[in-house]
Amino acid sequence: RFILAMFLVYSLSMGVMASDPIVDVPEFTVSKGHYEVTVNWSQLKKGWNALSLKITTLEKESVLGAKITLDYDMTEMEMNPPKKPIVEKPDGVYETQVYLGMKGEWKFDFTIEKDQNVDTLSKKIIIK
């Protein structure tokens, strides 16, 4: 039991304290088209995850100092997952921790605000 407990503590600490962004999936343009956002969707799994967003202008310039908000939940059942602050990292990368408590379909709603531009994005993913 002790070994299992230590493994769980180690696993949670690795997920919660991850500091290096992982940005490895194709970009997609948010709804109003001011920004392109790259998100590490393929890295997400059940449990705690580092969610990384790389935000650039359409001219591929990093977006610094943006206000990012995120709401997320399951589509079939309200889970009320915890909300963590979104932290700005270098080069237009923003990171937060998300808790995906169950397998199934999850919906993420982002708002990106910078200067007078406001873009919104909704994305559904399946956690297996």
BAGU-107793 format. One line per field, with one value per residue: x, y, z of N, C-alpha, C, CB in turn; residue in three letters. Coordinates in Angstrom, 2 decimals, m for minus. Glycine has a CB too. Example, Ala and Ser with C-alpha at 12.3 -4.5 7.8 and 13.67 -1.06 7.14 Angstrom:
BAGU-107793
nX: 13.19_12.85 .
nY: m5.69_m2.25 .
nZ: 7.80_7.08 .
caX: 12.30_13.67 .
caY: m4.50_m1.06 .
caZ: 7.80_7.14 .
cX: 13.20_12.90 .
cY: m3.30_0.03 .
cZ: 7.80_7.87 .
cbX: 11.31_14.08 .
cbY: m4.47_m0.60 .
cbZ: 9.05_5.72 .
residuo: ALA_SER .
END
This chain:
BAGU-107793
nX: 0.82_1.95_3.82_2.10_0.72_2.83_3.47_1.09_1.16_3.52_2.76_0.60_1.93_3.68_1.94_0.61_2.61_3.95_6.05_7.05_5.84_3.83_3.44_2.03_0.22_m1.70_m2.34_m5.24_m7.65_m9.14_m12.57_m13.16_m10.95_m8.60_m6.43_m4.20_m4.24_m2.45_m2.84_m2.23_m3.88_m3.69_m2.20_m3.74_m5.34_m7.24_m7.57_m5.26_m3.89_m1.50_m2.47_m1.59_m1.35_m0.41_m0.29_m0.62_m0.41_m2.10_m0.03_1.94_3.24_4.16_1.74_1.70_0.90_m1.87_m5.29_m6.60_m9.35_m10.91_m13.37_m14.50_m15.98_m17.68_m19.63_m21.91_m22.51_m22.60_m19.68_m18.35_m15.49_m12.34_m11.10_m8.14_m5.58_m4.55_m1.41_0.99_3.60_6.92_7.17_4.50_3.08_0.63_m0.43_m2.27_m3.71_m5.79_m8.48_m9.57_m11.92_m13.24_m13.54_m14.64_m16.63_m15.46_m15.86_m14.27_m14.14_m12.74_m11.70_m9.99_m8.38_m6.94_m5.61_m7.96_m9.08_m11.09_m11.40_m13.13_m13.29_m14.44_m14.03_m14.41_m13.38_m12.46_m11.85_m10.11 .
nY: m1.18_1.22_1.67_1.94_4.24_6.11_6.08_7.18_9.75_10.71_10.57_12.39_14.72_15.08_15.59_17.91_19.72_20.11_21.95_22.52_23.46_21.53_21.37_20.15_19.63_20.15_23.54_25.56_27.96_30.42_31.48_34.20_34.81_36.37_35.23_32.39_29.20_26.76_23.68_21.20_18.84_16.05_15.08_14.96_13.21_11.00_12.38_14.67_17.23_19.10_21.77_23.24_26.19_27.65_30.77_32.71_35.50_35.94_36.41_34.87_35.79_35.72_36.01_38.09_38.83_38.46_38.09_35.20_33.10_30.16_27.72_24.53_21.27_18.09_16.90_15.33_15.05_17.07_17.96_19.87_20.66_21.53_24.91_26.32_28.87_30.53_30.59_32.74_31.86_31.99_33.22_33.38_31.26_29.77_28.35_25.98_23.97_21.19_19.13_16.10_14.12_11.83_9.34_10.12_12.54_15.82_19.35_22.33_25.76_28.64_32.02_34.63_37.57_40.51_43.67_45.29_43.13_40.27_36.88_33.78_30.30_27.03_23.69_20.24_17.22_13.74_11.79_8.94 .
nZ: 0.00_0.76_m1.27_m3.46_m2.63_m2.62_m5.35_m6.41_m5.24_m6.43_m9.17_m9.27_m8.49_m10.60_m12.71_m11.83_m11.38_m13.72_m15.81_m18.31_m21.40_m23.63_m26.88_m29.53_m31.57_m34.62_m35.63_m35.11_m36.09_m34.08_m33.46_m34.34_m35.75_m35.14_m33.95_m33.91_m32.42_m30.77_m29.25_m26.77_m27.22_m27.74_m25.67_m23.41_m20.75_m18.58_m15.35_m13.69_m15.76_m17.65_m19.48_m22.39_m24.29_m27.25_m28.49_m31.32_m33.62_m36.78_m38.42_m37.43_m35.13_m31.71_m29.13_m26.52_m23.11_m23.12_m22.02_m20.91_m20.67_m19.41_m19.58_m18.79_m19.14_m18.85_m21.62_m21.43_m18.74_m15.93_m14.33_m12.88_m12.79_m11.16_m11.31_m12.37_m12.19_m15.22_m16.53_m17.89_m20.03_m21.53_m24.95_m25.96_m24.90_m22.91_m19.88_m17.95_m15.34_m15.74_m14.68_m15.60_m14.81_m15.64_m18.24_m21.55_m23.42_m23.48_m23.22_m24.11_m23.56_m24.63_m24.12_m25.61_m25.01_m26.11_m26.31_m28.18_m29.33_m29.27_m29.11_m29.44_m28.66_m29.02_m28.20_m28.57_m27.12_m26.90_m24.14_m23.55 .
caX: 0.00_2.84_4.38_1.02_0.48_3.95_3.31_0.01_1.65_4.47_2.02_m0.14_2.84_4.22_0.91_0.24_3.75_4.63_6.32_7.40_4.65_3.87_2.60_2.41_m0.87_m1.88_m3.00_m6.56_m7.94_m10.32_m13.77_m13.16_m9.82_m7.48_m5.32_m4.12_m3.97_m2.00_m3.14_m1.73_m5.03_m3.33_m1.53_m4.69_m5.82_m8.01_m6.78_m4.68_m3.12_m1.06_m3.05_m0.74_m1.85_0.53_m1.14_0.10_m1.22_m2.16_1.30_2.81_3.94_3.67_0.84_2.11_0.05_m3.30_m6.12_m7.19_m10.26_m11.24_m14.39_m14.53_m16.79_m18.15_m20.81_m23.05_m22.77_m21.90_m18.69_m17.83_m14.08_m11.69_m10.52_m6.82_m5.16_m3.81_m0.12_1.70_4.98_7.57_6.88_3.08_2.54_m0.16_m0.60_m3.07_m3.96_m7.19_m8.75_m10.55_m12.21_m13.83_m13.43_m15.82_m16.50_m15.27_m15.91_m13.44_m14.51_m11.69_m11.80_m8.68_m8.53_m5.68_m5.95_m9.42_m9.48_m11.61_m11.72_m13.64_m13.04_m15.00_m13.45_m14.80_m12.42_m12.83_m10.83_m10.28 .
caY: 0.00_2.37_1.89_2.47_5.62_6.93_6.21_8.13_11.09_11.07_10.79_13.64_15.86_15.27_16.21_19.23_20.63_20.16_23.35_22.67_23.31_20.51_21.89_19.21_19.30_21.18_24.76_25.86_29.37_30.65_31.83_35.49_34.83_37.23_34.45_30.94_28.58_25.37_23.11_19.83_17.95_14.62_14.73_14.93_11.89_11.06_12.86_16.01_17.45_20.45_22.19_24.30_26.88_28.55_31.72_33.59_36.27_35.28_36.61_33.94_36.46_35.30_36.94_38.24_39.67_38.28_37.56_33.94_32.45_28.80_26.93_23.18_20.29_17.00_17.28_14.51_15.07_18.17_17.49_21.03_20.44_22.69_25.90_26.77_30.06_30.36_31.25_33.05_31.39_32.71_32.99_33.26_30.01_29.93_27.01_25.79_22.58_20.78_17.81_15.35_13.07_10.63_9.16_10.58_13.77_17.06_20.57_23.43_27.07_29.63_33.40_35.26_39.02_41.26_45.00_45.32_41.90_39.20_35.67_32.67_28.98_25.88_22.46_19.01_16.13_12.49_11.22_7.47 .
caZ: 0.00_0.83_m2.62_m4.28_m2.20_m3.11_m6.79_m6.65_m4.91_m7.49_m10.41_m9.17_m8.45_m11.95_m13.54_m11.33_m11.35_m15.01_m16.14_m19.71_m22.25_m24.67_m27.94_m30.58_m32.49_m35.63_m35.22_m35.64_m35.90_m33.24_m34.20_m35.01_m36.65_m34.82_m33.42_m34.09_m31.13_m30.78_m27.93_m26.62_m27.02_m27.77_m24.41_m22.30_m20.33_m17.35_m14.22_m13.81_m16.98_m18.01_m20.75_m22.93_m25.47_m27.92_m29.19_m32.25_m34.55_m38.09_m39.02_m36.69_m34.03_m30.40_m28.46_m25.12_m22.27_m23.37_m20.94_m21.36_m19.73_m19.81_m18.91_m19.36_m18.42_m19.70_m22.39_m21.06_m17.31_m15.31_m13.36_m12.15_m12.49_m10.54_m12.20_m11.93_m12.94_m16.47_m16.33_m19.13_m20.14_m22.63_m26.37_m26.28_m24.37_m21.70_m19.33_m16.76_m14.98_m15.86_m14.12_m16.38_m13.84_m16.24_m19.69_m22.25_m24.20_m22.72_m24.03_m23.63_m24.09_m24.37_m24.58_m25.71_m25.11_m26.21_m26.83_m28.35_m30.02_m28.42_m29.87_m28.65_m29.22_m28.32_m28.73_m27.89_m27.25_m26.24_m23.27_m23.55 .
cX: 0.86_3.40_3.32_0.74_1.58_3.85_2.22_0.45_2.61_3.73_1.27_0.80_3.44_3.21_0.63_1.39_4.49_4.82_6.67_6.17_4.88_2.90_2.92_1.29_m1.07_m2.64_m4.40_m6.84_m9.20_m11.39_m13.72_m11.92_m8.71_m6.23_m5.37_m3.68_m3.56_m2.17_m2.67_m2.86_m4.63_m2.65_m2.51_m5.20_m6.65_m7.09_m6.28_m3.80_m2.66_m1.64_m2.25_m1.34_m0.72_m0.32_m0.27_m0.90_m1.28_m0.85_2.37_3.67_3.33_2.82_1.20_1.10_m1.44_m4.01_m6.84_m8.13_m10.65_m12.36_m14.38_m15.38_m17.13_m19.41_m22.06_m23.46_m21.96_m20.98_m18.19_m16.36_m13.44_m11.09_m9.20_m6.45_m4.43_m2.56_0.52_3.14_5.64_6.99_5.40_2.46_1.82_m0.47_m1.48_m3.16_m5.45_m7.32_m9.89_m10.85_m12.76_m13.48_m14.72_m15.55_m16.46_m15.31_m15.11_m13.87_m13.45_m12.14_m10.39_m8.91_m7.16_m5.99_m7.47_m9.93_m9.95_m12.00_m12.26_m13.40_m13.76_m14.44_m13.95_m13.74_m12.97_m11.63_m11.10_m9.57 .
cY: 1.25_2.70_2.46_3.93_6.54_7.13_7.22_9.56_11.57_11.39_12.11_14.83_16.11_15.95_17.64_20.21_20.69_21.60_23.55_22.47_22.23_20.98_21.08_18.88_20.43_22.38_24.81_27.31_29.53_31.35_33.16_35.72_35.81_36.43_33.01_30.35_27.13_24.83_21.67_18.82_16.49_14.16_14.53_13.51_12.07_11.46_14.28_16.09_18.90_20.74_23.39_24.86_27.76_29.47_32.64_34.41_35.49_35.44_35.79_34.62_36.01_36.40_36.95_39.11_39.56_37.81_36.34_33.44_31.09_28.27_25.57_22.27_19.16_17.46_16.54_14.63_16.20_17.65_18.63_20.85_21.70_23.61_26.37_28.02_29.68_31.22_31.50_32.60_32.19_32.34_32.75_31.95_30.33_28.53_27.04_24.29_22.31_19.38_17.17_14.08_11.79_10.56_9.64_11.88_14.98_18.23_21.67_24.71_28.08_31.00_33.99_36.75_39.67_42.55_45.06_44.12_40.87_38.04_34.62_31.37_27.96_24.64_21.30_17.96_14.91_12.02_9.73_6.84 .
cZ: 0.00_m0.55_m3.54_m3.92_m2.71_m4.62_m7.13_m6.35_m5.99_m8.78_m10.38_m9.19_m9.83_m12.83_m13.12_m11.46_m12.68_m15.42_m17.61_m20.57_m23.29_m25.74_m29.18_m31.57_m33.48_m35.09_m35.78_m35.30_m35.07_m34.04_m34.93_m35.85_m36.35_m34.48_m33.91_m32.76_m31.36_m29.36_m27.91_m26.36_m26.91_m26.48_m23.25_m22.04_m19.06_m16.19_m14.45_m15.05_m17.05_m19.39_m21.23_m24.20_m26.00_m28.78_m30.04_m33.04_m35.86_m38.85_m38.30_m35.62_m32.71_m29.77_m26.97_m24.39_m22.53_m22.10_m21.50_m20.28_m20.30_m18.93_m19.57_m18.49_m19.38_m20.44_m21.92_m19.59_m16.69_m14.20_m12.46_m11.79_m11.90_m11.60_m11.60_m12.73_m14.22_m16.36_m17.69_m19.02_m21.27_m24.00_m26.68_m25.84_m23.06_m21.19_m18.09_m16.48_m15.13_m15.29_m14.91_m15.59_m14.41_m17.72_m20.32_m22.98_m23.27_m23.68_m23.33_m24.33_m23.65_m24.83_m24.53_m25.92_m25.13_m26.92_m26.99_m29.14_m29.00_m29.34_m28.92_m29.40_m28.38_m29.00_m27.89_m28.16_m26.52_m25.41_m23.18_m22.37 .
cbX: m0.93_3.97_4.94_m0.26_0.40_5.30_2.97_m1.21_2.36_5.48_1.05_m0.98_3.96_4.64_m0.36_m0.21_4.69_3.85_7.44_8.49_4.29_3.50_2.83_2.88_m2.17_m2.60_m2.20_m7.67_m8.09_m9.95_m14.91_m13.29_m10.30_m7.85_m5.32_m3.12_m5.22_m0.52_m4.67_m0.72_m6.01_m2.42_m0.52_m5.85_m4.63_m8.69_m5.59_m3.86_m3.95_0.53_m4.58_0.68_m3.13_1.62_m1.99_1.00_m0.64_m3.31_1.67_3.72_3.87_4.84_m0.68_3.53_0.44_m3.53_m7.15_m6.08_m11.53_m10.01_m15.83_m13.11_m18.09_m18.43_m20.58_m22.76_m22.42_m22.89_m17.52_m18.65_m13.32_m10.60_m11.49_m5.75_m4.27_m4.68_0.82_1.62_5.05_9.07_7.66_2.89_3.67_m1.48_0.75_m4.50_m3.47_m7.68_m9.10_m10.03_m13.15_m15.36_m13.14_m16.98_m17.66_m13.93_m17.38_m11.92_m15.94_m10.39_m12.82_m7.81_m9.38_m4.55_m5.22_m9.83_m8.32_m12.84_m10.49_m15.15_m11.53_m16.58_m11.90_m16.20_m11.02_m13.26_m10.83_m9.76 .
cbY: m0.01_2.11_0.57_1.63_5.69_6.28_4.84_7.77_11.10_9.92_9.64_13.66_15.63_13.92_15.40_19.14_20.21_19.38_23.87_21.67_24.63_19.08_23.45_17.96_19.03_20.62_25.98_24.89_30.09_31.48_31.85_36.59_35.10_38.14_34.49_30.56_28.67_25.25_23.21_19.76_18.11_14.34_15.80_15.86_10.91_9.68_11.93_16.38_17.10_20.58_22.53_23.77_27.73_27.76_32.55_32.77_37.71_35.85_38.10_33.22_38.01_34.94_36.55_38.84_41.07_37.26_38.65_32.87_33.33_27.88_27.61_22.61_20.95_15.71_17.03_13.08_13.70_19.20_16.85_21.27_20.02_22.23_27.10_25.65_30.95_30.75_30.40_34.57_29.83_32.42_31.81_33.41_28.93_30.76_26.38_26.42_22.27_20.83_17.91_15.02_13.58_10.61_7.66_10.76_13.89_17.03_21.02_23.15_27.51_29.23_34.25_34.64_39.58_40.44_45.29_46.62_41.33_39.68_35.15_32.85_28.67_25.89_22.52_18.51_16.54_11.39_11.89_6.86 .
cbZ: 1.19_1.83_m3.21_m4.10_m0.66_m2.74_m7.42_m5.81_m3.53_m7.73_m10.66_m7.90_m7.43_m12.57_m13.48_m9.90_m10.27_m16.08_m15.28_m20.11_m22.92_m24.13_m28.17_m29.96_m31.73_m36.83_m35.67_m35.05_m37.25_m31.99_m33.28_m34.00_m37.96_m33.67_m31.90_m35.25_m30.19_m31.27_m27.61_m25.49_m28.17_m28.95_m24.04_m22.58_m20.08_m17.06_m13.97_m12.56_m18.23_m18.01_m20.61_m23.21_m25.15_m28.79_m28.19_m33.20_m34.77_m38.92_m38.99_m37.65_m34.18_m29.47_m28.67_m25.02_m22.45_m24.52_m20.39_m21.69_m19.47_m19.71_m18.99_m19.50_m17.83_m18.87_m23.86_m21.36_m16.65_m14.75_m14.09_m10.88_m13.75_m9.56_m12.43_m12.11_m12.07_m17.74_m15.43_m19.45_m20.41_m22.62_m26.84_m27.72_m24.15_m21.96_m19.00_m16.92_m13.53_m17.35_m12.61_m17.84_m12.86_m16.05_m20.05_m21.29_m25.21_m21.93_m24.26_m23.88_m23.60_m25.07_m23.72_m26.87_m23.95_m26.96_m28.20_m29.05_m30.87_m27.55_m30.64_m28.35_m29.29_m28.35_m28.73_m28.34_m26.70_m27.29_m21.85_m24.85 .
residuo: ARG_PHE_ILE_LEU_ALA_MET_PHE_LEU_VAL_TYR_SER_LEU_SER_MET_GLY_VAL_MET_ALA_SER_ASP_PRO_ILE_VAL_ASP_VAL_PRO_GLU_PHE_THR_VAL_SER_LYS_GLY_HIS_TYR_GLU_VAL_THR_VAL_ASN_TRP_SER_GLN_LEU_LYS_LYS_GLY_TRP_ASN_ALA_LEU_SER_LEU_LYS_ILE_THR_THR_LEU_GLU_LYS_GLU_SER_VAL_LEU_GLY_ALA_LYS_ILE_THR_LEU_ASP_TYR_ASP_MET_THR_GLU_MET_GLU_MET_ASN_PRO_PRO_LYS_LYS_PRO_ILE_VAL_GLU_LYS_PRO_ASP_GLY_VAL_TYR_GLU_THR_GLN_VAL_TYR_LEU_GLY_MET_LYS_GLY_GLU_TRP_LYS_PHE_ASP_PHE_THR_ILE_GLU_LYS_ASP_GLN_ASN_VAL_ASP_THR_LEU_SER_LYS_LYS_ILE_ILE_ILE_LYS .
END
